[in-house]
Amino acid sequence: GAFTNSSLTLVCNTTYYSRAYATNSSGTSYGAISSSFTTSACIPTVSTVAASNVTGTGATLNGNLTVTGGANGTVRGFAWGTNSTLSNGDTATTTENGTFSTGTFSADVGLSPITTYYFRAYVTNTGGTGYGSILSLGTGEFEDRALPRTMRLFEGFRMQLTEGRMIFYPKQ
């Protein structure tokens, strides 16, 4: 009779061979190797890492390919936008093509000042695309450091916040 075994745990991108066997009181008899099959690659495991070098006009997005899934990545990058689910058409992406094994990667992106952004890393291999968790970052105010600061407003005064109002007094 025929039999199957559905409790096997298989490894991604691995070749397996099969053969039948039977056991009775006289011992075990093995048949010839009758077939083989190769499992496909699994989706890579990716983590999104906190952004670095965040300014009012940009940031460095960071990711880590922690498990290849049995086949190196061929595309990696980041998706980012102002919607917390990275949907509704406001999502931008970076794309890098190549051959990628495990390790960290990053991309510098331009952003708008005083805005909350959401982003996540991704890697694609022959098994599919793995996504990291969605993280957020907030950009600060744009400050053009090339402009000289020659005017000192209220120089010679001291300031005090009283009941939500700013009061300026001459320094003594």
N, C-alpha and C positions, 0 to 999 in steps of 0.2 A: 504494500500500500504506500501511498504518498504521505509525506509529512513535511511540515514547515516549522520554522522557529522564528517567531516575531519578537523575541526578547534580546536579540543581538544588539549590541551597541557598536556602531561602525565609526571609523575615523575618516574625516574628510580627505578627499583626493588620494585614496589608497586603493590598490588592487587587491581583491580577495579571490581565492580559489575555493571550489567546493567539490566534495565527493561524498558519496553515501557510505554508511557503515551500518552493520547490524551486530548485535551482541546477543548471545544465548548462553546456555550452560557450558557449551564447548569452547567459548571464547568470542572474540570480536573479529569480524571479517570486513575489510575495507574494499571499496570499489575504486576504480580509476578516477583521477581528477577529470571531471566531466565538463566543467565550465569555469569561467572567471568573469569578474566584473570589476569596474573601477567606480568608486563613489565620486561624486562631483565635489568641487571645492565648496566650502561653507562660506557664509557671509563673514567678512572680517569683523573683529571686535575693535571698536574705536572709542576713545574717550576725548571729551572736550576739556581743555585745560584753560584756566582763567587767562583773560587777556592781559597783555603787558604793554608798556609804553603808551598808555592811554593819555591823549591830549584832547584839546578842544576840537581838533580836526582830523584825528586818526587814532589807530590802535594797531597792535600786533595781535592777531588771533592765533591761538595755539591749540594743537591737537596731538594725539598719541595713538599710533596703530599698535595695539597691544598683542593681538593674535591675528595672523594672516588668514586663517581659515583654510589652510592647505594650499593656497596659491597666492603669490605676491599680488599686491595691489597694482592696478594699472592707471588709476585716476585717484587723486585725492584733492581735498580742498575744504572750503568753508562756505556755509550759507549764513547770511545775516540780513537783518531788517528790523523794523520798529514794531512789528507784530509779534507778540510773545509765542505764537505758534508757528512763526515763519511762514505764514500763508497770506492770502488776500493780495497777491501780486506785488508786494513791496519788498520782496526778497532778492538780494544780489548774491552772486556766488563768485568764488575764485576756483579755478581749475588748473591742476598741474598734472600733466601726463608723463608716464615713465614706468619704471619698475620699482616698487616700494616694498621693502620688508619692514619688520617691526621697528618702531622708533618714533621720535617726536618730529613734528613739522609745524611750520608757521607761515603766515602771510600778513603783510602790511596792507591795511585798507584805509581809504579816506572816509571820514565821517563828518556829520554836521555837528556844530557846537550845541551844548546844552540839550542833549537828546539821549534817551535810553534806547540801547540796541540789544537785540537778542541774537545769539550766534551758536552754531554747532559745527563740529568737524565731521567729515565723511571720507570714506575710502571705498572704492569699487574694485572687485576682482571678478573672476569668472563665475563665482557663486552668487554675486549680487552686491548690493551696497550696504555697508554698515554705517550707522549714524551714532555720534556721541550725543550726550544729553545737551539740552538747550540751556545755555548760561546767558547772563546779562552783563552789560557794562554801561556806564553813564559817562558821557563826554562832558568836559567842563566848558567854561567860557573860552571863546577864541581870544587869544591875546597876541597881538603882533609885537613881538619883542624888538623888532627893528625900529619902531617909532621911539624917539627920545621922550623921556618924561621930564619936561622942562617946567611945567606949571604945577605948583603945589597949592591946591585949593585949601583954603582955611589955615594956611601956615600962620603960626602965632596964636592959634585958638586951641582950646581943649573942647572935647565933645562929651556930652552926657546924654544917655537915653533915658528919658523920663516919661512914663505912661505912654509908650509908643511913639514919642516925639523926640527928635534930635535937637538938643539945645547946645549952642556954641557959646563959650565964654572966652574972653581974652586970657591968655596965659599970664600969670603974675610971677 
